[in-house]
Amino acid sequence: MTSKDIEALLSPQMQKALEQIKELLRKTEDKTLEFQKCSGLHCKKGCGACCVGPHVSTTVIEMMPLAIEIFANGQEDEFLVKVAGDTVQGQCIFYKPDPHIPGNGRCGIYAHRPGVCRLFGFSSSTDKRGKNVLSTCKVIKESFPQDYAHAQELIEDGLASPSMSGYTFTISSIDPLKGAELYPINYAIKEALEYVGLILKHSCARKGKEHVEH
């Protein structure tokens, strides 16, 4: 069963939400890359600091495209085992640490990663004075202090930068149930996998009933 086959089993509302989520993630990626290009700010090569620890949080709706892809690849049991028990609250199961360089690593689901992973380090927020302030990570600040200062100056001069708050607002408006609450990423993918699994279970049961009746 392909991802398209699985998506066809979802409700029209969920299908619409999925398309909106995919488009939002694409636009977010484009905005972040454009900001990096214009500002000169970038991550330290090979760095995986933002993925280390249990602090990565996202919404269930953002993990739905990945959950569908996992089922389409027949990997659902493998990943449900990975998020069982205490692992739900632990480090992202999709992070692949570099075995040779401490602190370095890579994302195992880069094309499907949620918005927080695309925006982290390259988004801005508004402070109490109404000033746009760059929200970046400690590694970027310490590794590229001049680039960081330059990027902040450009933002103050009007350079458009991705907004984390704007992104989260859009997510919650797409799906008020699955897009409003932030969860540890392992819990979010667990919920998304269980949701897709339930849809497929009901579909199989319905087909079985129809087969018996005919």
Rosetta blueprint (number, residue, H / E / L):
1 M L
2 T L
3 S H
4 K H
5 D H
6 I H
7 E H
8 A H
9 L L
10 L L
11 S L
12 P H
13 Q H
14 M H
15 Q H
16 K H
17 A H
18 L H
19 E H
20 Q H
21 I H
22 K H
23 E H
24 L H
25 L H
26 R H
27 K H
28 T H
29 E H
30 D H
31 K H
32 T H
33 L H
34 E H
35 F H
36 Q H
37 K H
38 C H
39 S H
40 G L
41 L L
42 H L
43 C L
44 K L
45 K L
46 G L
47 C E
48 G L
49 A H
50 C H
51 C H
52 V L
53 G L
54 P L
55 H L
56 V L
57 S E
58 T E
59 T L
60 V H
61 I H
62 E H
63 M H
64 M H
65 P H
66 L H
67 A H
68 I H
69 E H
70 I H
71 F H
72 A H
73 N L
74 G L
75 Q L
76 E H
77 D H
78 E H
79 F H
80 L H
81 V H
82 K H
83 V L
84 A L
85 G H
86 D H
87 T H
88 V H
89 Q H
90 G L
91 Q L
92 C L
93 I L
94 F L
95 Y E
96 K E
97 P E
98 D L
99 P L
100 H L
101 I L
102 P L
103 G L
104 N E
105 G E
106 R E
107 C E
108 G L
109 I L
110 Y H
111 A H
112 H H
113 R L
114 P L
115 G H
116 V H
117 C H
118 R H
119 L H
120 F L
121 G L
122 F L
123 S E
124 S E
125 S E
126 T E
127 D L
128 K L
129 R L
130 G L
131 K L
132 N E
133 V E
134 L E
135 S E
136 T L
137 C L
138 K H
139 V H
140 I H
141 K H
142 E H
143 S H
144 F L
145 P H
146 Q H
147 D H
148 Y H
149 A H
150 H H
151 A H
152 Q H
153 E H
154 L H
155 I H
156 E H
157 D L
158 G L
159 L L
160 A L
161 S L
162 P L
163 S E
164 M H
165 S H
166 G H
167 Y H
168 T H
169 F H
170 T H
171 I H
172 S H
173 S H
174 I H
175 D L
176 P L
177 L L
178 K L
179 G L
180 A L
181 E L
182 L L
183 Y E
184 P E
185 I H
186 N H
187 Y H
188 A H
189 I H
190 K H
191 E H
192 A H
193 L H
194 E H
195 Y H
196 V H
197 G H
198 L H
199 I H
200 L H
201 K H
202 H H
203 S H
204 C H
205 A H
206 R H
207 K H
208 G H
209 K H
210 E H
211 H H
212 V H
213 E H
214 H L
